[in-house]
Amino acid sequence: MAKRTNGRQFVDRKLTDLRGVLGAVFRGQSAEFKALWMLIIILALFGTLMVYSSSYVDSVKNNSNPFGEMRSQLFGMGIGTAALIWCAYMRPETARKLGPLLAGGAFIAQLLVLFTFLGKSVNGNRNWLNLGFASVQPSEFLKIALIMMVSAFVVGRSNFDRMEWQFWVPPLVTFGVIFVFVGLMSKDMGTMIVMAIVLIGMFFLGGLPNHLFKWVLAAGVGGIFLLFTLGGSRRGRILAWMFPDAPDPAQYNWQAQHGKWAFAAGGLFGVGAGNSKMKWSWIPEAQNDFIFAIIGEEYGLIGALIVIALFVYLAVTLFRIAKKTSDDYQRLFVYGVTFWIVGQAFINISVVLTMLPVLGVNLPLISSGGTSMVATLMALGMVMGIERNNHLTPRLRVVGGRR
């Protein structure tokens, strides 16, 4: 009886602690905090619905379980929500100290992917770590690590002036190492393009001089071009995108063509939730890279525009948070997260609309992918922690009076 009573007291104490954490995180916050939280809920819940709608046909065909992909998505959402709450509750200064630890862990995991039997290839990309019970994509956490490390380098002390090229060597070397191990060796072109956009955007806002910025931009474009030219599949995809009416015996345009047909079938208002025909094995990776095509088919142009508007509003909200953040590191971190999530979203949408060649980039918070969900929610949790700190810190205003 005494053990049962002690166990109940322990549970009650932990529940009280949890309620205290949730109250501290979510009560009495700013308008930007609430807007960000609501956007996360809307996009993640809608994404779960779309993952189920776009994947249940293939799930039944592969393992007779229509909830296979959705169950994985919910698992990632659960872990990601816990990470979001923890990061939002943590002080930004504490989160900053975790940057090197996160970078080291993600990089070691990436090495295990490349050089051990734990590495797993999917669609030609060796970028998954097979843990037996689940597969993890370390490059998703490398995105957060890159943002944290670059932010620390740019605002940290240096023996060189910001106008000197030596000042920018550490973040460039960091990105160069990641480029080799993720882009060239893992052949994950989409992730590297997203990271390049994040790096260039952070450099621009971090004060990189114009005479150096043009060289970084040229190197970024050259690196992306190198990724495109390595391997027949990439070269074939970009040529098929550039010349869509040319003969396509390898069917590089199959995915993009059927994505356009999905939008054409959807029209203005869509064919209705769950009624997509293209998800019946006509579009590869319908639950992942091309989930926006299924959104366009089932919910029409109106539904697709609403999703785009939600990401635009997310960008506006994140920029507002960055603008009101006084700490240089925290502000640059928020900008980096904005470039990552919103930039990746519009790359994915542009690919589906054939404005870009197929790159293998998912739609954040919506596409299937447990690791992507956890990493995205973790990064947004850090932003929420920064905004929570902004709201708790009194801001002095100069009030003019009559003379």
N, C-alpha and C positions, 0 to 999 in steps of 0.2 A: 504493500500500500504506500509506504514511504517513497519507494522508487517511482511509483506512478505519479505521486504528488509532485516530486521533484522534476519529473519529466514534463508535467503539465506546466509547472512554473517556468521551466526553461523555454518551452514553446511560447508561453504568454509573453515572456520577456523579449524574445526575438521578434514576435509580432509587434510589440510596442516599439522596438527599435526600428523595424521596417516602416511602421506608420510615421515615425518621426522623420526618417529619411525622405519618404514620399512627400510628407508635408513641407519639409524644408525645400525640396526641389520644385514642387508644383504650385504651392500656394503663394498668392500675392506677388506674382512675377509681372514683368513688363509686357506691353502689347506685342513686341517682337518675339519674346519668349513664347507667348501663347500662340502666336501665328505659326511659329516654327513647329511647335508641338502638334498643332492641328494639321499642318501640311504633312508631317511625317505619318500621322495616323491615317489620313485619307489616302496617301499614295501607297503605304504599305498594305492596308486592307484591300484596296482596289487591286494592287499587284497580286495579292494572294488569290483573289477571285479570278483574275486573268490567268494566273499560272494553272489553276485547276481547269479552267475552260479550255485553254490551249494545249494542255498536256494529257488530258484523261484518255484520249483516243490511243496515243502511243503508249501510255502507261498500261492500259488494258492489253494492248498487243504484246508488250514486252514481259509483263509479270502478272497480268490478270488483276491488277489492283489500280482502280481509277484514281486513287488518292496518293499514289506514290510520290510524285513531284510536289504536290501540295503539302504532304506531310513533312517532307524535307524543308520546304519553305517555312512552314510554321515552326519547325524546330530551330531554324536559323533566326526567325523573328523572335522567338522566346529568348535565346541566348543574346541576341542583339539588343533586345529591350532591357535586359539586365545590365548589359555593358553600357547602354545609353544612360540609365538611371545612375549607375555608379560613376560614370564620367561627369555627368551633370552635377552630382553631389560633391565631387572632388574639387578642391581648389585648383585654379588654372596653374598656379606655381608648382603644385604637386604633379599635375599632368605633364607639365613641361619636363620635369626630371625623369619621367618615364620614357621620354623620346629615345635616348640611346639604348635602353633595354628593349623597347619594341623593335627598333631597327636591327639590333643584334639578333633577336629571336627570329624575326622574319627573314633575315639574310641567311641564317643557319638553316632554316627550313627550306629556303630556296636552293641552297647547296645540296641538301638531302634529296630534293626533287631531281636535280641534275645528275648527281653522281652516285646514287644508291638505288637499290631495287624498290625503294618506296616511291620513286617517281612514277608518274602515270601520265600517258599521252592521251589527249582527246582531240580529234580532228586535226592532227598534225602538231598540236602544241603540247610540249612536255612541261606542264605548269601546275600539276596537281600532286599533292602529297597524300598517298594512300595509307590511311591509318587503320585499315581493316573494317572498322565500324562506320567510317565516314572518310570522305575525300576533302582536303582543305587546299585552298589556293593561296599560297603565301604572298603572291604579288599584290593581292588586295590590301594586305597590311603594310606592304612596302610603300604603297601610295601614302598612307598616313605617316609612316616613318619619314618619307621624303619631304613631306610638307613640314613636319616638325623639325627635321634637321636643317633644312634650308632656312626656315624662319630663325632658328637659333644662330646659324652662321651669319645671316644678314644683319641681325641686331646685336650680335655679340662683339666683344672686343677684338681688335685686330691690330697687327703691327703696321698695316697699310691703310692708306686713305681709300674711301669708297670710290674715288675717281680712278684708282689704279687697278689694273687688271689682276694683280696678285690678290686683292681683297676677295675676288669672286672665284678663286681657285678651289677652295674646299667644297662649296656646293656643286661646282661643275664636275669635280672628281667623283663626288658621291653619285651624281646622276650618271656619270660615265661608267662606273662599276655596275650600277643597276642595269644600264643599257646593255652591257655585255652579257650579264647573267640572265636577264629576262628577255631582252629583245633578240639578241643574236643566238644564244644557246637554247632558250626555251621556245623561240620563234613565236612569241606572243606579241604580234605587231600592234594590236588594238591597245593593250596596256601601255606600251611604250609611247604611242601617240598621245594618249591621255596624260601620261607623266610629262611628256615634252611640253604640252600646252600648259600644265600646271607650273612647270619650272619657268617657262618664258613669262607667263603672267605674273608670277611672284617676283621675278627679276625686275620686270618693268615697274611694278608698284614698290619694290624694295629700293629703287634708286639707281639701277644700273645705268651708267652713262650712255648716251646715244651712240658714241663712237665704238663702245663695246657691245651694246645691245644688237647692232646690226650683224656683228660676227657670231654672236650666240644664236640669233635667229637663222643665219645662214647655215650654221652647224646643225641646228635642229632640223631644218628642211633637208639638209644633206643626209642626216642620219635616217630620217623617215624614208627618203628616196632609196637609201641603201637597204632598208628593211623590205621595201617593195620589190627590189630587184633580186633579192636572195630567194631562190626557190621558185620552181615553175608555177606552183599554185598561186602565189602572190602576183607574179608577173601576168599570169593568165587572167586573174580577177581584175587587175587594173586595166588591162587591154580590153577585156570584155566590157568594162564600164565605159571606157573611152570610145569604143566602137560597138555600140549595142546592136547595130544592124548587121554586123559582120558574122560569118559562119561561126558557130559555137559548138563544135563537136564534143568538147569536154563538159558542156553545160555549166560553165561558170556563171552564167546569167540566170540560171534556173531559179535560185532563191529570190533574187531581186525582181525578176519578171512576175513570179507568182505573188510577191508582196504587192506589186502594183495592181494585179488583178484582184487581190483582197480588198484594196481600197476602192477599186471600181465597183466591186460587188456591194460594198457597204453603202455607197451613195451618201446622201446627206444625213440620214438618221440611223443607218445600219440595219443589219438583218435580225438583230435581237441578240440578247445575251445567250451564249452557248450554241448559237446557230451557225457558227462559222463552218464553211466547207473546206477552206484551205488548210485547216488544222488536221484534216484527214490524210496526213502524210504527204501533202502537196508542198508544204513549206518546211524544210529542215530547220531544226532549232526554233520551232514556233513559240515555245514557252520561254525562250531565252533571247537570242539576238533579234529575232523578228516578231517579238510579242506586240510591238506597236502596229504591225500589219493586221494582227488579229483584232486589236482594239479598233482599228479603222474599219474592219469588216463588220464587226458585231455592233459597234456604237456609231459608226459613220463619221462623216467629217466633223459633226458637232462634238462627238465624244473625243476625237483626236485633238481638236482645238482646245477642249477643256483640259486635257492632259498637258498640252504645251503651255497653257495659261498657268497651270499649277506650278510647273517648273520655272516659269518666268517670275511668278510671285515668290517662289522659294529663293531665286536669285536676288530679288529686291529685298526680301527680309534679311538674307545673309549680309548683303551690302550695308543695310541699315545698322545691323549689329556691329559690323566692322568699323563703320564710320563713327559710332559712339564709343568705341573701345580706345582707351587712352594708352594702354601698354603696347609698345611697338611689336613685340613678339606675338602677343595674342591677336592683334589686328591683322598681321600678315598671315597668321595661321588661319583665321577665318576667311581671308581672301583665297588662300590656297584650297581650302575645302570647297569654297564656291566654284573655283575654276575646275576642280575635280568633278564634283557631282553634277553641276549644271552643264559643264562642258561635255562630259561623257554622255549626258542625256541627249544633248542636241547632236552629238556625233551619231549616236544610235538612231535617232529620228531621221537624220540626213541620209544615213545608209539605207534605211527602209524606203525613203522617198527617192532613192537613186541619185541623190545629190553628191554622194561619195561612194567609192567602191566598198564592197563588203569587207569589214575590218574585224569582225568578231568582238564587238563591244556591246555589253548588255545595257539595259535601261535601269538605272539605279532605283532601288526601292520597289520596282515593279517586276523585272525579269526574274526568272528562276535562278537560284544560286544562294545557298546558305552562307557561304563565306563572304560573298559580296554584301549580303544583307547585314551580317554581323559587323563588318568593317565600316560600312556606310553609317549604320546606327551609332557605332562607337565614335566616329568622327563628329557626327552631329551632336552626340552627347557632350563632347568636349566643347563644341560651340555653345551649347546651352549652358554649360558651366561658366563659360566666359561671359555670356549675357547675364546670367544670374549674379555673377560678381559685379558686373556693371550696375545692375539694379540695386545691389546692396551698398555700393560705394557712393557716398554723397558727392554730387557734382556742384561745384561753386559757380554761381552766375553773377555777373556784374549787373546790378540794377541801377539804372539811371534815375536820378531824382531831380527835382526842381532846384534851380540855383537862386 
